Amino acid sequence: MAIEMTDVTLNYITIEAARRMSGLRIVLGAYPIPGPWRESCKGVFHVKGLSYTPVKSANADASDLAIGMHDTQSELIAWTGQSSAPVVAWNDERPRSNWLEQLHLAERLNPEPPLIPASSADRITMFGMANELLGEQGLVWLKRLLMVHEPLQVLAADDPQRGFFEFLGQKYGYTPAGAERSAVLITEILARFSDQLASQQAAGRRYLIGDRLSALDIYWAASCGLLDPMPPERCPMADAFRGAYGNRDPRVAAALTPALRAHRDFIYDTHLEMPIVF
């Protein structure tokens, strides 16, 4: 289900309205930010051809976020027991806020094309590497720590923007030492993906697992944007966040190889909706 940027406010419904509905609903938020977990979820359901109703997760808009304000998410917490998007709701089943549960739901609702490999060995590799991207202390989590590190070092205590970064820091367990170590861990994860991609390409395969698209390719494409956002014509996003979604660490820059960037572009060009929509 494609959502045009110009129509995004009209297409999103409130949590209150979503709770009264049946069918497939996905709480995404309505901010012009390509969040990796959000884009991963959207990519899976897009490839599956499953139409859904997008739901706004909060009352705050992008300008509120840019100046450091955040919504209490009380409605989302009341419905799902937690405060993060994306959340997938199907009929009266429990809402699913975890990427792994969301993938399994999508596979059940439409088994074709399969995004989980049939081979046990490939499944173990895929889920292990996917966790290195989207799981706790995975690449996306670690990059969140780097995103808050510099602002919390330089912003004054009374700066109106500081509250937002303190909020993110508390959510992801920020410490200065943890942020310093994050860049090293990210480079290790990138090296593993680079090796996997090189091995696949040496065998004449275009994808990260097996010989066809899997969820791991989608997860990589979405997560890569947190280190190297595509240009505005391909990835429109709030200007205030484009810098935070980039990378200034030379170790990470060296590990994010041209081949890994090219694989991201190939997956978007071949399988995912373009430009990234919100």
Residue pairs with C-beta under 8 A, 6 or more apart in sequence:
1 45
1 46
1 51
1 52
1 54
2 273
2 277
3 11
3 54
3 277
3 278
4 11
4 277
5 32
5 236
5 275
5 277
5 278
8 30
8 277
8 278
9 30
11 54
12 28
12 30
12 54
12 55
12 56
13 21
13 25
13 53
13 54
13 55
13 56
14 55
14 56
14 75
15 27
15 55
15 56
15 57
15 75
15 76
15 79
16 75
17 55
18 25
18 27
18 53
18 55
18 89
19 79
21 53
22 91
22 92
23 52
23 53
23 90
23 91
24 45
24 50
24 51
24 52
24 53
24 88
24 89
24 90
24 109
25 52
25 53
25 54
25 55
25 88
25 89
26 41
26 42
26 45
26 52
26 53
26 54
26 55
26 86
26 87
26 88
26 89
27 55
27 56
27 57
27 76
27 80
27 85
27 86
27 87
27 88
27 89
27 95
28 38
28 41
28 42
28 54
28 55
28 56
28 57
28 85
28 86
28 278
29 35
29 38
29 56
29 57
29 58
29 85
29 278
30 54
30 56
30 57
30 61
30 278
31 61
31 62
31 65
31 238
31 278
32 62
32 236
32 237
32 238
32 278
33 62
33 65
33 237
33 238
33 241
33 245
33 278
34 222
34 225
34 229
34 235
34 237
34 245
34 276
34 278
35 85
36 133
36 134
36 140
36 219
36 222
36 223
36 225
36 226
37 84
37 85
37 86
37 99
37 134
37 140
37 222
38 85
38 86
39 221
39 222
39 225
39 276
40 99
40 134
40 218
40 219
40 222
40 223
41 86
41 88
41 99
41 102
42 86
42 273
43 218
43 219
43 221
43 222
43 271
43 272
44 102
44 103
44 106
44 115
44 215
44 218
45 52
45 88
45 106
46 272
46 273
47 113
47 115
47 213
47 218
47 271
47 272
48 106
48 109
48 110
48 112
48 113
48 115
49 110
50 106
50 109
50 110
52 88
55 87
57 71
57 73
57 76
57 85
57 87
58 70
58 71
58 73
58 76
59 71
60 69
60 70
60 71
62 238
62 240
64 70
64 71
65 164
65 238
65 240
66 238
66 240
66 241
67 160
67 161
67 164
68 159
68 160
68 161
68 162
68 163
68 164
68 165
69 163
69 164
70 163
70 164
70 167
73 83
76 82
76 83
76 85
76 87
77 83
79 87
79 95
80 87
80 95
80 97
82 97
84 97
86 97
86 102
87 95
87 96
87 97
88 95
88 96
88 97
88 101
88 102
88 105
88 106
89 95
89 96
90 96
90 105
90 109
96 102
96 105
99 130
99 134
99 219
100 127
100 130
103 115
103 116
103 215
104 116
106 115
107 114
107 115
107 116
113 212
113 213
115 213
115 214
115 215
115 218
116 123
116 126
116 214
116 215
117 123
117 126
117 209
117 210
117 214
119 210
122 209
122 210
122 214
125 196
125 209
126 208
126 209
126 214
126 215
126 216
129 192
129 193
129 196
129 208
129 216
130 215
130 216
130 219
131 138
132 138
132 139
132 189
132 192
133 139
133 140
133 189
133 219
133 220
133 223
134 140
134 219
134 223
135 141
137 185
138 189
139 186
139 189
139 190
139 223
139 226
140 223
140 226
141 172
142 182
142 185
142 186
142 189
143 182
143 186
143 226
143 227
144 168
144 171
144 172
145 169
145 172
145 173
145 174
145 178
145 179
145 182
146 179
146 182
146 183
146 186
146 249
147 165
147 168
147 244
148 165
148 166
148 168
148 169
148 172
148 174
148 179
149 174
149 176
149 179
149 180
151 161
151 162
151 165
152 162
152 165
152 166
152 169
152 174
153 176
155 161
155 162
155 165
156 162
168 174
183 249
183 251
183 252
184 251
186 227
186 252
186 255
187 251
187 252
187 254
187 255
190 252
190 255
190 256
190 257
190 260
191 255
193 208
193 220
193 260
194 255
194 257
194 259
194 260
196 208
197 208
197 259
197 260
197 263
198 259
200 206
200 207
200 208
200 209
201 259
205 211
206 266
207 213
207 214
207 217
208 214
208 216
208 217
208 220
208 263
209 216
209 217
213 267
213 271
217 263
217 267
217 271
218 267
218 271
218 272
220 260
220 263
220 264
220 267
221 263
221 264
221 267
221 268
221 272
224 256
224 260
224 261
224 264
225 235
225 245
225 264
225 276
226 245
227 245
227 246
227 247
227 252
227 256
228 246
228 247
228 256
228 261
228 264
229 235
229 237
229 242
229 245
229 246
230 264
230 265
230 268
230 275
230 276
233 275
234 268
234 274
234 275
234 276
235 275
235 276
236 275
236 276
237 245
237 276
247 253
247 256
268 274
268 276
